[in-house]
């Protein structure tokens, strides 16, 4: 509950302070993508590991109420699914699957990384081609956070004795 309140405050505050103009639109798109990926990952994990315990109403309360590629209606439909199989079917057939790539229930498949890779590509593109300082800074901070996550994944992969190929499947680049 505290994490939800913090992220909701963060994203709503940031989106309110961006202003208008092309740079603001690019920066807003980056932040909306981050929030949406957070929501999608939360729903996937809830359906995979806590499906009987968390009701769709519980999940809807945990979603950050900002939307980018997916509308509130689409996100709520994903929350309303009755299990992981139904979630994956709706996810892969809908806009989320088109934009972020297909997901799989296979634990050996790092398909959830594809969402973050889409964010990585978007941030990298903005870093190289944006002409507004606020967008470049937001993209740089996003990329730094993703690289930190990659370092953690490499360390954990080595710790658990994974092969380099297995580790690279979890890298967000």
N, C-alpha and C positions, 0 to 999 in steps of 0.2 A: 504494500500500500504506500509506503514512504517513497519507494523507487518510482512508482507510478506518478505520485504527486510531484516529485522532483522533475521527472522528464516532461510531464505535462506543462509545468510552469516554465521550464527551460524553452521548449519548442514554441509555446504560445507567446512567450515574451520576445524571443528572437524574431519570430515572424511579424510581431507588431512593430518592432523597431527598425525593420529593414528599409522602410520608405518605398519610393516608387522609382521607376526607370528600368532600363535594361539590366544593369548590374544587380539591382534588387531582385528582379525576376530570376536571374541565374542563381543567385545565392539562395533565394527562397526554394527553388527547385531542388537544390542540394540538401537543404535541411528537411524538406518534405520527404525526400527519398530516404534519408537516414531514419526519420520517424516511422515511415512506412515499413522499412526493413525490420525495425525493432518490433513493430506490431506483427508482421508476418512470422518472424522467428518465434515470438511469444506464442502465437496460435499453433504453430507447428509443434513446438515442444510440449505445449499443453495437451494437444491431441495425441501425441506420441506417448507421453509418460503419465499424464494426469487426467485422461479422458473421463473416467467415471466420477472422479472427485469434483472436477470443475465443470459447472453447467455453462451453457452459452451465455446466460446472464452474467455469471461471474467473469467470464472472459471479456465480455463487452465493457465491463467496468474497468478492466485492466488495460484496455487499449488507449493509446495516446490519441486524443481527438483532433488530429490533423491529418489531412489526406492529400496525396499527390496523384499518382497514377490511378490508384483505386479510389472509388468513392466510399462514403460511409456505408452505403447500401451494400457494396461488394464486400467490404471488410466485415460487416455484420453477417452477411451470408456465409462467409468462411468461418466465423465464430459459431454459427448455428449448426454446422455440420456435426454429425453424430459420432464421428471417430476419425482416425487418421486416414483410412482408405477413402472415405467420403471427402475429407478435406483435400487430400492430394488430387482426387479426381476433379473437384471444382477448381482448385488452384491451377493445375496444369492445363485445364481446358479454357481458363479465363485469361483476363488481361495480365494478371500477375505472372502466369507462366510465359506469356509472350514477352513481357518486358524483362523479367528477372531470370528466366530459364526454368526448365522443368525441375521438379523435386521428386525425390524417391524416398521410400520408407527403409531402404537398405542402409544399415548402419555403416557399412564399408564405403558407401557412396557419399561424397562430400557435397551433395547437391545444394545444401543450404548456403554453401560458400558462393554459389553463382549469383545470389542476390547481392552479396557484398562486393563481388567482382564487378557487377554493374555499377555500384556506387563508386568503386575505385576508378573505373573507366570514365565515369562522368566527372569526378573530381580532377582526374588527370587532364582531361580535355579542358576543363575550366582553368586549371592552373596554367596551361600553355596558351590558351586563346582568349581569355577574358581580359578586358582592358580596364576593369574597375578594381581598385585595391581591396575593397571589402570581399569581393568574390574570390580573388586570388588568395587572400588570407584564409577565408573559410575553406577553400579547396585544399590549401596547404595543411591546415590543422586536421582536416578529414583524412588526408593521406598519411599524415604522421600517426594518427590514431590507428589506422589500418596497418601500417608498418609495425607498430608496437604489437599489435595483435599477431602479425606474422612471426615476429621474434618469439613470442610466447608459444605459438604453435610449433615452431622448430624445436624449442627447448623441451616441450612436452613430448613431441614425437621421438626425440633422442632418448628421453627419460624412459619412455614406454617401449623402446626397442623397435620402432617402426622403420621400415626401409625408406630411403630417400624418395622413392616414387610415392609411397603412401603419405609421407609428410607433405610433399609438394601438392597433393590433392586438396589439402586443407589451407593452402596459402591463398591469400586474397590479392591477387595481382592480375 
